[in-house]
Amino acid sequence: MQPENESSGQHQRSFIEEARRGQIVAATIETIAEIGYAKASFVRIAQRAGISPGLITYHFAKREELMKQVMLTVHDSMDRALSARGEGAVSYQAALRAIIEGFVHYCADHPAELIAISQIASAARDAETARTWATEQNARTLTELEEMFREGQDVGDLRRFDVRVMAVSVLAAMEATPAELMTRPDTDVARYARELADLFEHAISA
């Protein structure tokens, strides 16, 4: 991609390149969801996207670069969805409810994305960069939850509990959601989200 301070034509080319990268990432997600991570070669991804394999290597020199971009893209999408649900939360309980319910609904609405990042995170060799990033992302999420719980305790909205234990429990329950929804496709998603949020709201409330 060209520097942003160059001509308008180069600005447009950069935009097109970003759109192409997005197309490749989307095709990668769909390919992994359909045939699995191990079989998701550049050739198969290119066939899905309707482009040449060489165009993928132009944007992503190595497979691990593409897989990390898939992780980044899905987590960015998830963050936006959760942020939108959390806007206007008036209490720490409401904020946690928004996070939990938002995650459950995101999983239900984006099964291919969840399958893709799950397989990438558990893969070996060329997914090492993506797996490392996923581990770091989980650590950040735990830290953010701990900080939210600690703040709620400091102002008296939340009862006293070990914030690390609660953060780990919340994250573990959320991480179990994709498999539950996939193995039980008839699950009432709204009820599942509400019940899970109720469980932790009762657990943290003063």
Backbone as a chain_set.jsonl record, in Angstrom:
{"seq": "MQPENESSGQHQRSFIEEARRGQIVAATIETIAEIGYAKASFVRIAQRAGISPGLITYHFAKREELMKQVMLTVHDSMDRALSARGEGAVSYQAALRAIIEGFVHYCADHPAELIAISQIASAARDAETARTWATEQNARTLTELEEMFREGQDVGDLRRFDVRVMAVSVLAAMEATPAELMTRPDTDVARYARELADLFEHAISA", "coords": {"N": [[0.835, -1.196, 0.0], [0.358, 2.293, -0.619], [1.932, 5.284, 0.742], [-0.08, 7.488, 2.759], [0.086, 10.151, 2.139], [0.31, 10.559, -0.537], [-0.736, 10.849, -4.02], [-4.214, 11.331, -5.079], [-5.069, 9.236, -6.66], [-3.501, 7.168, -5.744], [-4.451, 7.064, -3.191], [-6.966, 5.993, -3.756], [-6.201, 3.53, -4.803], [-5.13, 2.326, -2.524], [-7.445, 2.072, -1.007], [-8.811, 0.213, -2.567], [-7.113, -1.943, -2.337], [-7.409, -2.51, 0.369], [-10.064, -3.32, 0.331], [-9.813, -5.603, -1.213], [-8.214, -7.175, 0.454], [-10.054, -7.543, 2.5], [-11.923, -9.087, 1.133], [-10.45, -11.414, 0.692], [-9.984, -12.264, 3.329], [-12.64, -12.774, 4.136], [-13.247, -14.882, 2.404], [-11.439, -16.735, 3.344], [-12.399, -17.259, 5.921], [-14.874, -18.469, 5.281], [-13.969, -20.675, 3.866], [-12.436, -22.145, 5.758], [-14.476, -22.698, 7.593], [-16.018, -24.414, 6.071], [-14.372, -26.558, 5.049], [-12.367, -26.976, 6.875], [-9.448, -26.001, 8.799], [-6.931, -27.189, 8.135], [-7.144, -27.92, 5.45], [-7.494, -25.568, 4.174], [-6.058, -24.135, 1.914], [-4.11, -21.694, 0.042], [-4.882, -22.005, -2.588], [-7.46, -23.163, -2.419], [-8.772, -21.149, -1.017], [-8.524, -19.05, -2.814], [-10.089, -20.031, -4.916], [-12.588, -19.93, -3.711], [-12.83, -17.166, -3.388], [-12.784, -16.342, -5.977], [-10.485, -15.496, -7.299], [-6.969, -15.313, -8.249], [-4.435, -17.481, -6.834], [-2.019, -16.153, -6.626], [-2.727, -13.533, -6.2], [-3.496, -13.547, -3.582], [-1.051, -14.061, -2.281], [0.186, -11.707, -2.889], [-0.981, -9.879, -1.18], [-0.777, -11.165, 1.271], [1.998, -12.44, 2.31], [2.74, -14.726, 3.705], [1.108, -17.649, 5.024], [0.563, -17.515, 7.75], [0.324, -14.789, 8.185], [-2.069, -14.185, 6.928], [-3.821, -15.731, 8.485], [-3.585, -14.525, 10.984], [-4.677, -12.059, 10.342], [-7.303, -12.798, 9.886], [-8.067, -13.466, 12.506], [-7.792, -10.918, 13.728], [-9.685, -9.441, 12.274], [-12.142, -10.721, 12.858], [-12.26, -10.419, 15.656], [-12.27, -7.614, 15.842], [-14.708, -7.086, 14.618], [-16.387, -8.345, 16.453], [-15.865, -6.823, 18.751], [-16.925, -4.346, 17.979], [-19.618, -5.02, 17.787], [-20.225, -5.739, 20.439], [-19.639, -3.367, 21.746], [-21.592, -1.699, 20.693], [-23.903, -2.805, 21.809], [-23.387, -2.296, 24.45], [-23.536, 0.41, 24.803], [-24.68, 3.132, 26.668], [-25.083, 1.737, 29.007], [-26.031, 1.708, 32.368], [-25.057, 0.801, 34.736], [-22.664, -1.318, 36.435], [-23.506, -3.927, 36.457], [-25.295, -3.881, 34.308], [-23.517, -3.358, 32.263], [-21.928, -5.683, 32.227], [-23.911, -7.516, 31.584], [-24.513, -6.664, 29.0], [-22.142, -7.299, 27.686], [-22.052, -10.134, 27.931], [-24.564, -11.03, 26.845], [-24.356, -9.841, 24.352], [-22.146, -11.193, 23.281], [-23.085, -13.851, 23.13], [-25.179, -13.581, 21.253], [-23.684, -12.65, 19.098], [-22.15, -14.922, 18.535], [-24.183, -16.657, 17.704], [-25.043, -15.381, 15.406], [-22.817, -15.351, 13.783], [-21.594, -17.919, 12.924], [-19.663, -19.087, 11.168], [-17.434, -17.42, 11.404], [-16.728, -17.872, 14.086], [-16.084, -20.583, 14.048], [-13.863, -20.503, 12.371], [-11.907, -18.878, 13.764], [-11.624, -20.4, 16.031], [-10.522, -22.791, 15.079], [-8.157, -21.841, 13.997], [-6.894, -20.826, 16.28], [-6.359, -23.16, 17.658], [-4.634, -24.467, 16.059], [-1.438, -25.569, 14.688], [2.034, -24.846, 13.906], [2.058, -22.857, 11.187], [0.162, -21.207, 12.221], [1.074, -20.077, 14.48], [1.616, -17.368, 15.055], [-0.964, -16.289, 15.011], [-2.152, -17.758, 17.08], [-0.65, -16.899, 19.248], [-1.4, -14.223, 19.309], [-4.106, -14.547, 19.923], [-3.94, -15.569, 22.501], [-2.87, -13.367, 23.813], [-4.961, -11.585, 23.445], [-6.977, -12.762, 24.993], [-5.827, -12.419, 27.498], [-5.905, -9.635, 27.712], [-8.667, -9.244, 27.725], [-9.383, -10.495, 30.139], [-8.046, -8.8, 31.922], [-9.447, -6.397, 31.497], [-12.008, -7.122, 32.389], [-11.443, -7.683, 35.084], [-10.702, -5.089, 35.938], [-13.113, -3.713, 35.563], [-14.775, -5.051, 37.401], [-13.429, -4.47, 39.781], [-13.659, -1.676, 39.919], [-16.435, -1.472, 40.177], [-16.772, -2.653, 42.666], [-15.395, -0.812, 44.243], [-17.053, 1.438, 44.207], [-19.207, 0.468, 45.475], [-21.25, -0.852, 44.1], [-20.981, -3.501, 43.419], [-20.645, -6.701, 45.012], [-18.147, -7.903, 47.344], [-15.664, -9.88, 45.988], [-13.298, -12.228, 44.612], [-11.756, -10.758, 42.046], [-10.28, -11.772, 39.935], [-10.919, -14.511, 39.843], [-13.648, -14.302, 39.215], [-13.537, -13.015, 36.727], [-12.17, -14.924, 35.151], [-14.063, -16.964, 35.274], [-16.291, -15.821, 33.984], [-15.218, -15.416, 31.391], [-14.615, -18.07, 30.692], [-17.172, -19.207, 30.608], [-18.271, -17.77, 28.503], [-16.583, -18.565, 26.421], [-17.351, -21.178, 26.143], [-19.696, -21.021, 24.84], [-19.865, -20.937, 21.861], [-19.453, -23.698, 21.055], [-21.591, -24.914, 22.362], [-23.827, -23.755, 21.081], [-23.384, -24.639, 18.499], [-23.476, -27.439, 18.671], [-25.98, -27.776, 19.59], [-28.218, -26.796, 17.765], [-30.859, -26.048, 17.979], [-31.12, -24.415, 20.11], [-32.571, -21.915, 22.148], [-31.588, -18.907, 21.549], [-31.859, -16.276, 22.578], [-32.929, -16.785, 25.112], [-30.874, -18.334, 26.219], [-28.783, -16.464, 26.276], [-29.882, -14.574, 28.017], [-30.225, -16.077, 30.4], [-27.573, -16.778, 30.999], [-26.452, -14.269, 31.411], [-28.044, -13.471, 33.584], [-27.139, -15.262, 35.526], [-24.482, -14.426, 36.098], [-24.954, -11.798, 36.768], [-26.348, -12.03, 39.166], [-24.299, -13.167, 40.604], [-22.408, -11.153, 40.942], [-23.633, -8.946, 42.057], [-24.201, -6.577, 44.674]], "CA": [[0.0, 0.0, 0.0], [1.118, 3.522, -0.754], [1.775, 6.236, 1.848], [-1.337, 8.222, 2.686], [0.274, 11.533, 1.709], [0.542, 10.625, -1.966], [-1.808, 11.376, -4.861], [-5.555, 10.801, -4.853], [-5.155, 7.941, -7.316], [-2.884, 6.203, -4.857], [-5.417, 6.9, -2.111], [-7.993, 5.088, -4.243], [-5.613, 2.204, -4.908], [-5.047, 1.805, -1.167], [-8.795, 1.67, -0.631], [-9.112, -1.013, -3.299], [-6.313, -2.998, -1.73], [-8.062, -2.874, 1.626], [-11.267, -4.064, -0.021], [-9.373, -6.917, -1.666], [-7.803, -7.911, 1.65], [-11.282, -7.939, 3.168], [-12.498, -10.181, 0.351], [-9.635, -12.61, 0.955], [-10.263, -12.687, 4.702], [-13.983, -13.358, 4.148], [-13.164, -16.178, 1.736], [-10.703, -17.626, 4.247], [-13.343, -17.662, 6.973], [-15.847, -19.388, 4.697], [-13.272, -21.907, 3.482], [-12.134, -22.895, 6.982], [-15.742, -23.173, 8.157], [-16.565, -25.482, 5.235], [-13.509, -27.74, 4.86], [-11.405, -27.094, 7.961], [-8.216, -25.207, 8.717], [-5.833, -27.912, 7.492], [-7.343, -27.981, 4.002], [-7.733, -24.213, 3.649], [-4.857, -23.66, 1.226], [-4.309, -20.491, -0.768], [-5.608, -22.395, -3.809], [-8.882, -23.319, -2.098], [-9.287, -19.829, -0.653], [-8.624, -18.288, -4.059], [-11.257, -20.541, -5.636], [-13.762, -19.389, -3.019], [-12.896, -15.721, -3.625], [-12.842, -16.075, -7.406], [-9.269, -14.783, -7.677], [-5.82, -16.198, -8.405], [-3.646, -17.637, -5.607], [-0.974, -15.142, -6.611], [-3.258, -12.286, -5.643], [-3.463, -13.694, -2.13], [0.331, -13.888, -1.816], [0.533, -10.288, -3.036], [-1.458, -9.188, 0.017], [-0.347, -11.908, 2.461], [3.148, -13.217, 1.848], [2.755, -16.011, 4.386], [-0.193, -18.111, 5.501], [0.344, -17.053, 9.111], [-0.124, -13.403, 8.124], [-3.492, -14.218, 6.603], [-4.569, -16.265, 9.612], [-3.641, -13.489, 12.017], [-5.622, -11.035, 9.904], [-8.63, -13.351, 10.137], [-8.315, -13.283, 13.937], [-7.978, -9.496, 13.973], [-10.933, -8.999, 11.656], [-13.283, -11.244, 13.615], [-12.31, -9.788, 16.981], [-12.695, -6.229, 15.647], [-16.145, -7.143, 14.367], [-17.034, -8.682, 17.715], [-15.741, -5.662, 19.637], [-17.893, -3.333, 17.554], [-20.955, -5.493, 18.128], [-20.403, -5.66, 21.887], [-19.648, -1.947, 22.125], [-22.895, -1.15, 20.326], [-24.884, -3.273, 22.785], [-23.073, -1.76, 25.757], [-23.719, 1.862, 24.867], [-25.757, 3.571, 27.533], [-25.21, 0.925, 30.216], [-26.097, 2.637, 33.505], [-24.482, 0.174, 35.925], [-21.685, -2.36, 36.138], [-24.285, -5.119, 36.138], [-25.812, -3.726, 32.949], [-22.378, -3.454, 31.351], [-21.579, -7.094, 32.102], [-24.998, -8.152, 30.834], [-24.357, -6.313, 27.584], [-21.012, -8.079, 27.169], [-22.407, -11.55, 27.838], [-25.635, -11.227, 25.866], [-23.841, -9.477, 23.039], [-21.278, -12.262, 22.795], [-23.909, -15.001, 22.759], [-25.874, -13.27, 20.003], [-22.684, -12.597, 18.036], [-21.838, -16.309, 18.186], [-25.311, -17.22, 16.964], [-25.153, -14.708, 14.109], [-21.574, -15.473, 12.998], [-21.01, -19.243, 13.194], [-18.466, -19.341, 10.356], [-16.319, -16.683, 11.999], [-16.32, -18.532, 15.327], [-15.409, -21.833, 13.666], [-12.554, -20.166, 11.802], [-10.918, -18.441, 14.759], [-11.395, -21.514, 16.94], [-9.593, -23.73, 14.441], [-6.853, -21.181, 13.883], [-6.297, -20.723, 17.608], [-5.918, -24.47, 18.125], [-3.753, -25.056, 15.042], [0.002, -25.533, 14.957], [2.955, -24.396, 12.868], [1.925, -21.543, 10.58], [-0.807, -20.373, 12.95], [1.669, -19.7, 15.757], [1.415, -15.939, 15.268], [-2.378, -16.082, 15.332], [-2.424, -18.326, 18.401], [-0.04, -15.999, 20.225], [-2.262, -13.044, 19.391], [-5.336, -14.933, 20.614], [-3.607, -15.664, 23.926], [-2.725, -11.996, 24.304], [-6.3, -11.001, 23.457], [-7.656, -13.29, 26.175], [-5.232, -11.771, 28.671], [-6.45, -8.27, 27.766], [-10.072, -9.339, 28.121], [-9.405, -10.777, 31.571], [-7.643, -7.582, 32.629], [-10.536, -5.436, 31.411], [-13.067, -7.577, 33.28], [-10.989, -7.456, 36.454], [-10.768, -3.658, 36.226], [-14.518, -3.342, 35.682], [-15.275, -5.571, 38.674], [-12.784, -3.739, 40.876], [-14.288, -0.352, 39.973], [-17.781, -1.654, 40.715], [-16.638, -2.891, 44.098], [-14.942, 0.422, 44.894], [-18.171, 2.375, 44.372], [-20.255, -0.194, 46.245], [-22.287, -1.465, 43.269], [-20.751, -4.941, 43.358], [-20.215, -7.303, 46.266], [-16.737, -8.24, 47.404], [-15.289, -11.221, 45.531], [-11.997, -12.244, 43.939], [-12.054, -10.295, 40.685], [-9.633, -12.662, 38.973], [-11.739, -15.718, 39.741], [-14.881, -13.974, 38.514], [-13.201, -12.728, 35.33], [-11.881, -16.204, 34.507], [-15.325, -17.701, 35.17], [-17.089, -15.197, 32.925], [-14.605, -15.704, 30.095], [-14.777, -19.5, 30.41], [-18.573, -19.432, 30.232], [-18.466, -17.217, 27.167], [-15.845, -19.381, 25.45], [-18.082, -22.433, 25.957], [-20.93, -20.743, 24.101], [-19.898, -21.36, 20.454], [-19.639, -25.146, 20.938], [-22.956, -25.222, 22.796], [-24.768, -23.36, 20.033], [-23.169, -25.459, 17.297], [-23.912, -28.816, 18.913], [-27.423, -27.752, 19.858], [-28.708, -25.714, 16.901], [-32.224, -25.646, 18.32], [-31.066, -23.614, 21.334], [-33.207, -20.597, 22.162], [-30.421, -18.047, 21.757], [-32.212, -15.163, 23.458], [-33.066, -17.308, 26.47], [-29.534, -18.729, 26.667], [-28.059, -15.231, 26.589], [-30.486, -13.966, 29.209], [-29.937, -16.909, 31.569], [-26.149, -16.674, 31.32], [-26.265, -12.933, 31.988], [-28.668, -13.496, 34.91], [-26.267, -16.016, 36.43], [-23.352, -13.612, 36.555], [-25.448, -10.588, 37.441], [-26.605, -12.417, 40.556], [-23.025, -13.513, 41.237], [-21.586, -9.991, 41.237], [-24.388, -7.848, 42.655], [-24.085, -6.369, 46.128]], "C": [[0.867, 1.243, 0.0], [0.938, 4.415, 0.469], [0.544, 7.091, 1.655], [-1.163, 9.639, 2.167], [0.558, 11.649, 0.225], [-0.751, 10.969, -2.692], [-3.138, 10.698, -4.595], [-5.738, 9.454, -5.523], [-4.581, 6.848, -6.446], [-3.737, 5.986, -3.615], [-6.464, 5.865, -2.524], [-7.453, 3.673, -4.339], [-5.499, 1.562, -3.528], [-6.41, 1.331, -0.681], [-9.159, 0.354, -1.305], [-8.341, -2.185, -2.709], [-6.93, -3.457, -0.41], [-9.318, -3.691, 1.36], [-10.907, -5.478, -0.47], [-8.936, -7.782, -0.487], [-9.031, -8.401, 2.427], [-11.961, -9.109, 2.463], [-11.761, -11.489, 0.626], [-9.905, -13.149, 2.354], [-11.632, -13.361, 4.785], [-13.976, -14.746, 3.507], [-12.426, -17.196, 2.603], [-11.613, -18.147, 5.339], [-14.313, -18.709, 6.443], [-15.207, -20.728, 4.352], [-12.958, -22.76, 4.704], [-13.403, -23.484, 7.575], [-16.28, -24.373, 7.379], [-15.687, -26.727, 5.223], [-12.452, -27.91, 5.947], [-10.12, -26.337, 7.707], [-7.139, -25.905, 7.897], [-5.936, -27.903, 5.971], [-7.505, -26.603, 3.359], [-6.445, -23.636, 3.061], [-5.153, -22.374, 0.478], [-5.103, -20.823, -2.028], [-7.098, -22.498, -3.532], [-9.507, -21.981, -1.732], [-9.489, -18.977, -1.9], [-9.834, -18.733, -4.874], [-12.535, -19.971, -5.029], [-13.95, -17.907, -3.341], [-13.032, -15.373, -5.104], [-11.666, -15.262, -7.906], [-8.139, -15.793, -7.852], [-5.081, -16.336, -7.075], [-2.553, -16.58, -5.489], [-1.447, -13.819, -6.028], [-3.298, -12.352, -4.116], [-2.057, -13.459, -1.613], [0.814, -12.458, -2.004], [0.164, -9.528, -1.767], [-0.972, -9.848, 1.303], [0.77, -12.859, 2.047], [3.179, -14.608, 2.46], [1.35, -16.358, 4.878], [-0.477, -17.581, 6.908], [-0.111, -15.597, 9.144], [-1.623, -13.339, 7.844], [-4.308, -14.7, 7.8], [-4.659, -15.257, 10.76], [-4.632, -12.401, 11.629], [-7.061, -11.505, 10.082], [-9.004, -13.137, 11.604], [-8.608, -11.818, 14.259], [-9.331, -9.019, 13.47], [-12.143, -9.458, 12.457], [-13.383, -10.571, 14.977], [-12.7, -8.315, 16.885], [-14.206, -6.164, 15.43], [-16.913, -7.422, 15.656], [-16.998, -7.493, 18.678], [-16.753, -4.581, 19.28], [-19.303, -3.73, 17.949], [-21.212, -5.374, 19.629], [-20.446, -4.219, 22.363], [-20.999, -1.324, 21.834], [-23.962, -1.559, 21.339], [-24.654, -2.64, 24.151], [-23.264, -0.268, 25.903], [-24.909, 2.213, 25.768], [-25.965, 2.728, 28.779], [-25.089, 1.832, 31.443], [-25.519, 2.044, 34.785], [-23.464, -0.862, 35.488], [-22.386, -3.673, 35.805], [-24.806, -5.063, 34.704], [-24.696, -3.851, 31.925], [-21.973, -4.901, 31.143], [-22.647, -7.849, 31.322], [-24.859, -7.873, 29.339], [-23.231, -7.126, 26.948], [-21.425, -9.532, 26.934], [-23.475, -11.794, 26.782], [-25.151, -10.89, 24.456], [-22.974, -10.567, 22.451], [-22.094, -13.462, 22.339], [-24.608, -14.752, 21.419], [-24.89, -13.164, 18.841], [-22.333, -14.013, 17.579], [-22.938, -16.93, 17.326], [-25.396, -16.651, 15.554], [-23.943, -14.914, 13.208], [-20.906, -16.827, 13.238], [-19.73, -19.511, 12.412], [-17.243, -18.656, 10.949], [-15.8, -17.38, 13.257], [-15.62, -19.851, 15.046], [-13.994, -21.524, 13.19], [-11.548, -19.789, 12.875], [-10.636, -19.541, 15.779], [-10.377, -22.485, 16.356], [-8.205, -23.123, 14.298], [-6.147, -21.168, 15.229], [-5.756, -22.051, 18.108], [-4.943, -25.142, 17.163], [-2.288, -24.918, 15.43], [0.734, -24.895, 13.782], [2.634, -22.986, 12.383], [0.884, -20.658, 11.259], [-0.233, -19.89, 14.277], [1.438, -18.222, 16.065], [-0.025, -15.648, 15.686], [-2.705, -16.613, 16.724], [-1.851, -17.437, 19.504], [-0.903, -14.763, 20.41], [-3.536, -13.364, 20.148], [-5.103, -15.029, 22.114], [-3.5, -14.279, 24.544], [-4.089, -11.318, 24.404], [-7.085, -11.478, 24.68], [-7.136, -12.634, 27.444], [-5.767, -10.351, 28.824], [-7.897, -8.279, 28.228], [-10.196, -9.595, 29.618], [-9.062, -9.532, 32.382], [-8.765, -6.551, 32.631], [-11.7, -5.825, 32.336], [-12.686, -7.352, 34.744], [-11.11, -5.981, 36.84], [-12.212, -3.201, 36.402], [-15.094, -3.812, 37.015], [-14.699, -4.781, 39.849], [-13.399, -2.348, 41.038], [-15.687, -0.451, 40.577], [-17.771, -1.905, 42.203], [-16.274, -1.601, 44.841], [-16.075, 1.411, 45.12], [-19.356, 1.733, 45.089], [-21.362, -0.832, 45.438], [-22.182, -2.988, 43.258], [-20.287, -5.452, 44.722], [-18.716, -7.602, 46.203], [-16.519, -9.69, 46.97], [-13.92, -11.104, 44.879], [-12.225, -11.906, 42.468], [-11.419, -11.186, 39.626], [-10.454, -13.926, 38.764], [-13.008, -15.437, 38.943], [-14.612, -13.718, 37.033], [-12.931, -14.01, 34.558], [-13.164, -16.992, 34.296], [-16.204, -17.144, 34.059], [-16.525, -15.55, 31.554], [-14.773, -17.167, 29.72], [-16.201, -19.81, 29.965], [-18.859, -18.908, 28.832], [-17.778, -18.088, 26.112], [-16.528, -20.723, 25.197], [-19.309, -22.255, 25.067], [-20.91, -21.22, 22.649], [-20.148, -22.857, 20.28], [-21.058, -25.546, 21.329], [-23.969, -24.891, 21.7], [-24.615, -24.216, 18.779], [-23.668, -26.893, 17.488], [-25.412, -28.906, 19.204], [-28.048, -26.598, 19.071], [-30.124, -25.253, 17.202], [-32.276, -24.808, 19.595], [-31.804, -22.288, 21.152], [-32.121, -19.587, 22.542], [-30.726, -16.916, 22.736], [-32.32, -15.629, 24.908], [-31.703, -17.695, 27.026], [-28.737, -17.498, 27.099], [-28.577, -14.606, 27.875], [-30.133, -14.757, 30.467], [-28.47, -16.8, 31.982], [-25.844, -15.321, 31.954], [-26.864, -12.86, 33.391], [-27.747, -14.157, 35.934], [-25.147, -15.139, 36.988], [-23.792, -12.287, 37.175], [-25.733, -10.887, 38.906], [-25.284, -12.658, 41.301], [-22.235, -12.275, 41.661], [-22.313, -8.915, 42.034], [-24.231, -7.787, 44.16], [-25.37, -6.797, 46.807]], "O": [[1.97, 1.249, 0.547], [-0.077, 4.326, 1.159], [0.16, 7.39, 0.524], [-2.144, 10.279, 1.789], [0.996, 12.7, -0.243], [-1.744, 11.337, -2.064], [-3.198, 9.637, -3.973], [-6.479, 8.609, -5.02], [-5.102, 5.733, -6.407], [-3.762, 4.894, -3.047], [-6.808, 4.973, -1.748], [-8.15, 2.717, -4.0], [-5.749, 0.365, -3.386], [-6.511, 0.3, -0.016], [-9.752, -0.523, -0.677], [-8.868, -3.292, -2.6], [-6.965, -4.652, -0.114], [-9.605, -4.646, 2.081], [-11.61, -6.436, -0.147], [-9.246, -8.972, -0.431], [-9.049, -9.519, 2.942], [-12.504, -10.006, 3.107], [-12.382, -12.542, 0.774], [-10.04, -14.359, 2.54], [-11.774, -14.401, 5.429], [-14.619, -15.671, 4.005], [-12.756, -18.382, 2.592], [-11.603, -19.338, 5.649], [-14.544, -19.727, 7.094], [-15.819, -21.782, 4.521], [-13.187, -23.969, 4.689], [-13.413, -24.635, 8.011], [-16.924, -25.249, 7.956], [-16.194, -27.839, 5.37], [-11.715, -28.895, 5.936], [-9.749, -26.066, 6.565], [-6.5, -25.277, 7.052], [-4.917, -27.881, 5.28], [-7.638, -26.493, 2.14], [-5.825, -22.752, 3.652], [-6.314, -22.006, 0.3], [-5.908, -20.012, -2.486], [-7.913, -21.992, -4.303], [-10.651, -21.709, -2.098], [-10.491, -18.274, -2.031], [-10.527, -17.901, -5.459], [-13.452, -19.577, -5.75], [-15.072, -17.443, -3.541], [-13.358, -14.237, -5.447], [-11.806, -14.444, -8.815], [-8.329, -16.989, -7.629], [-5.094, -15.407, -6.267], [-2.202, -16.162, -4.385], [-0.665, -13.076, -5.435], [-3.152, -11.334, -3.44], [-1.869, -12.746, -0.627], [1.763, -12.039, -1.341], [0.9, -8.644, -1.329], [-0.777, -9.171, 2.312], [0.522, -13.937, 1.506], [3.596, -15.565, 1.808], [0.521, -15.479, 5.114], [-1.616, -17.239, 7.227], [-0.857, -15.208, 10.043], [-2.349, -12.546, 8.444], [-5.366, -14.144, 8.097], [-5.69, -15.154, 11.424], [-5.347, -11.877, 12.482], [-7.942, -10.705, 10.395], [-10.107, -12.687, 11.913], [-9.56, -11.514, 14.977], [-10.036, -8.281, 14.159], [-13.062, -8.678, 12.705], [-14.474, -10.194, 15.405], [-13.398, -7.813, 17.766], [-14.891, -5.303, 15.983], [-17.953, -6.816, 15.917], [-17.992, -7.197, 19.34], [-17.364, -3.974, 20.16], [-20.093, -2.895, 18.391], [-22.292, -4.955, 20.043], [-21.2, -3.884, 23.276], [-21.502, -0.519, 22.618], [-24.826, -0.756, 21.69], [-25.595, -2.463, 24.925], [-23.164, 0.266, 27.007], [-25.997, 1.653, 25.633], [-26.909, 2.962, 29.534], [-24.155, 2.627, 31.542], [-25.493, 2.715, 35.817], [-23.406, -1.238, 34.317], [-21.912, -4.441, 34.968], [-24.767, -6.055, 33.976], [-24.905, -4.39, 30.838], [-21.701, -5.313, 30.016], [-22.336, -8.712, 30.501], [-25.067, -8.763, 28.515], [-23.352, -7.584, 25.812], [-21.177, -10.09, 25.865], [-23.316, -12.661, 25.922], [-25.496, -11.572, 23.491], [-23.05, -10.844, 21.254], [-21.828, -14.028, 21.279], [-24.62, -15.626, 20.553], [-25.22, -13.544, 17.718], [-22.231, -14.276, 16.381], [-22.664, -17.634, 16.354], [-25.776, -17.353, 14.617], [-24.023, -14.681, 12.002], [-19.77, -16.877, 13.708], [-18.799, -20.109, 12.951], [-16.155, -19.23, 10.994], [-14.591, -17.47, 13.472], [-14.66, -20.201, 15.733], [-13.041, -22.208, 13.566], [-10.441, -20.327, 12.894], [-9.537, -19.61, 16.331], [-9.476, -22.947, 17.057], [-7.199, -23.813, 14.458], [-4.954, -21.459, 15.318], [-4.805, -22.081, 18.89], [-4.48, -26.254, 17.418], [-1.952, -24.226, 16.391], [0.125, -24.466, 12.802], [2.907, -22.016, 13.09], [0.742, -19.487, 10.909], [-0.964, -19.354, 15.11], [1.106, -17.862, 17.195], [-0.27, -14.861, 16.6], [-3.456, -15.98, 17.466], [-2.471, -17.243, 20.549], [-1.114, -14.307, 21.534], [-4.007, -12.544, 20.937], [-5.952, -14.625, 22.908], [-3.975, -14.042, 25.655], [-4.341, -10.562, 25.342], [-7.776, -10.689, 25.326], [-7.905, -12.328, 28.356], [-6.051, -9.91, 29.938], [-8.31, -7.434, 29.022], [-11.025, -8.979, 30.288], [-9.699, -9.242, 33.395], [-9.011, -5.902, 33.648], [-12.301, -4.967, 32.984], [-13.501, -6.891, 35.543], [-11.565, -5.66, 37.938], [-12.506, -2.396, 37.285], [-15.813, -3.068, 37.682], [-15.414, -4.466, 40.801], [-13.631, -1.894, 42.159], [-16.077, 0.386, 41.391], [-18.649, -1.434, 42.926], [-16.782, -1.336, 45.931], [-16.07, 2.144, 46.109], [-20.387, 2.376, 45.289], [-22.334, -1.315, 46.018], [-23.187, -3.68, 43.104], [-19.63, -4.739, 45.481], [-18.105, -7.555, 45.135], [-17.121, -10.61, 47.524], [-13.441, -9.999, 44.625], [-12.825, -12.692, 41.733], [-11.967, -11.336, 38.534], [-10.657, -14.359, 37.629], [-13.401, -16.238, 38.094], [-15.38, -14.16, 36.179], [-13.409, -14.171, 33.435], [-13.339, -17.623, 33.254], [-16.791, -17.899, 33.285], [-17.271, -15.938, 30.655], [-15.043, -17.481, 28.561], [-16.405, -20.597, 29.04], [-19.599, -19.527, 28.068], [-18.331, -18.32, 25.037], [-16.312, -21.34, 24.154], [-19.889, -23.234, 24.597], [-21.869, -21.865, 22.226], [-20.965, -23.251, 19.448], [-21.657, -26.418, 20.699], [-24.873, -25.682, 21.432], [-25.592, -24.487, 18.081], [-24.22, -27.488, 16.562], [-26.024, -29.967, 19.079], [-28.368, -25.553, 19.638], [-30.548, -24.194, 16.74], [-33.359, -24.521, 20.104], [-31.67, -21.629, 20.121], [-31.782, -19.439, 23.717], [-29.925, -16.636, 23.628], [-31.855, -14.947, 25.822], [-31.407, -17.411, 28.186], [-28.099, -17.495, 28.151], [-27.797, -14.163, 28.718], [-29.781, -14.169, 31.489], [-28.159, -16.737, 33.172], [-25.076, -15.233, 32.913], [-26.272, -12.261, 34.288], [-27.595, -13.676, 37.056], [-24.9, -15.116, 38.193], [-23.086, -11.721, 38.01], [-25.398, -10.092, 39.784], [-25.182, -12.378, 42.496], [-21.477, -12.328, 42.629], [-21.666, -8.055, 42.631], [-24.14, -8.813, 44.834], [-25.483, -6.705, 48.029]]}, "num_chains": 1, "name": "protein.A"}
